[in-house]
Amino acid sequence: MDTLTVLRSVATVLCFATFVGILVWAYSRRNAERFEEAAQLPLQD
């Protein structure tokens, strides 16, 4: 296999793992209250 192909494959896997990590963080119950609070900020006077 070509070195460039391996680097592209590794970069793709790392980007996907980062994406999945962000999804897990965003949808964790631990952050739900903070995000709900932030969602209400534009509606406050």
C-alpha positions as a Markdown table, in Angstrom:
| # | Residue | x | y | z |
|---|---|---|---|---|
| 1 | Met | 0.0 | 0.0 | 0.0 |
| 2 | Asp | 1.1 | 3.5 | -0.7 |
| 3 | Thr | 2.2 | 5.7 | 2.2 |
| 4 | Leu | -0.1 | 8.5 | 1.2 |
| 5 | Thr | -3.1 | 6.1 | 1.1 |
| 6 | Val | -2.2 | 4.9 | 4.7 |
| 7 | Leu | -2.0 | 8.5 | 5.9 |
| 8 | Arg | -5.4 | 9.3 | 4.3 |
| 9 | Ser | -6.9 | 6.3 | 5.9 |
| 10 | Val | -5.5 | 7.1 | 9.3 |
| 11 | Ala | -6.8 | 10.7 | 9.0 |
| 12 | Thr | -10.2 | 9.5 | 8.0 |
| 13 | Val | -10.4 | 7.2 | 11.0 |
| 14 | Leu | -9.2 | 9.9 | 13.4 |
| 15 | Cys | -11.8 | 12.4 | 12.0 |
| 16 | Phe | -14.5 | 9.9 | 12.4 |
| 17 | Ala | -13.5 | 9.1 | 16.0 |
| 18 | Thr | -13.4 | 12.8 | 16.8 |
| 19 | Phe | -16.9 | 13.1 | 15.3 |
| 20 | Val | -18.2 | 10.2 | 17.4 |
| 21 | Gly | -16.6 | 11.7 | 20.5 |
| 22 | Ile | -18.3 | 15.0 | 19.9 |
| 23 | Leu | -21.6 | 13.3 | 19.5 |
| 24 | Val | -21.2 | 11.3 | 22.7 |
| 25 | Trp | -20.2 | 14.5 | 24.5 |
| 26 | Ala | -23.1 | 16.5 | 23.1 |
| 27 | Tyr | -25.8 | 14.0 | 23.9 |
| 28 | Ser | -24.5 | 12.9 | 27.3 |
| 29 | Arg | -27.0 | 13.4 | 30.2 |
| 30 | Arg | -24.3 | 15.3 | 32.1 |
| 31 | Asn | -24.5 | 18.2 | 29.7 |
| 32 | Ala | -28.2 | 18.3 | 29.2 |
| 33 | Glu | -29.0 | 20.8 | 31.9 |
| 34 | Arg | -26.2 | 23.2 | 30.8 |
| 35 | Phe | -27.4 | 23.0 | 27.1 |
| 36 | Glu | -31.0 | 23.5 | 28.1 |
| 37 | Glu | -30.0 | 26.6 | 30.1 |
| 38 | Ala | -28.0 | 27.9 | 27.1 |
| 39 | Ala | -31.0 | 27.3 | 24.8 |
| 40 | Gln | -33.2 | 29.6 | 26.9 |
| 41 | Leu | -30.7 | 32.6 | 26.8 |
| 42 | Pro | -32.1 | 34.2 | 23.7 |
| 43 | Leu | -35.6 | 34.1 | 25.1 |
| 44 | Gln | -34.7 | 35.9 | 28.3 |
| 45 | Asp | -35.1 | 39.7 | 28.6 |
